[in-house]
Amino acid sequence: MYWFADRQQAMKTGVEKQRRRSIRLREYDYTQPGAYFITIVAHARAMLFAEISDGKAWLNEFGRIVENEWQKSAVIRREIGLDVFVVMPNHSHGIVNIIHADIGSTGRSPLRNGPPPRSLGAFVAGFKSAVTKRINNLRRTPGAPVWQRNYYEHVVRSDAELLRVREYILNNPVGWENDRENPLRPAGGKRAGAMEPWQV
């Protein structure tokens, strides 16, 4: 299932640790206003949130929690607006608009030594924490991981790119068979590192 916010609202090794550190752009200020395309993947790529049928994502209880927490985010975090969003079987894609980092926020990162307040990282940390808490309460697995430790982000730099990213997100369920996050994709499916349609 995907969700489109009102546009008015929007305006375990050293190698693994190094990989996590290198995902963010060096010296980039992730509190500055702009549009950010994010992907958050379930721990161990577990198929937790939905099933794909007839080109649509049908959410289960866990998937509806993910969707609900996304929708709540713009209410509790006043520095952001939300654009298109989709929940897939083992990941989610969305566009986050940081509107202004100086207006204050009621939401915050749950990590004492985490990302800067009112930044993209703070939003993601808070979102992941809220989803994890609710899912673990529901399945009675306190402390169990729900998400991978890191997340993917891309700074959207033009209106044309924004349109391509939106189209990619909205069409993601249709392309699930060959999705790189699909553990059952055919051998000829999309390989890791291959360019996505929105990147051309």
Summary of the structure (lengths in Angstrom):
residues: 200
radius of gyration: 16.3
end to end distance: 25.3
largest distance: 48.8
contacts: 575
relative contact order: 0.20
helix: 35%
strand: 21%
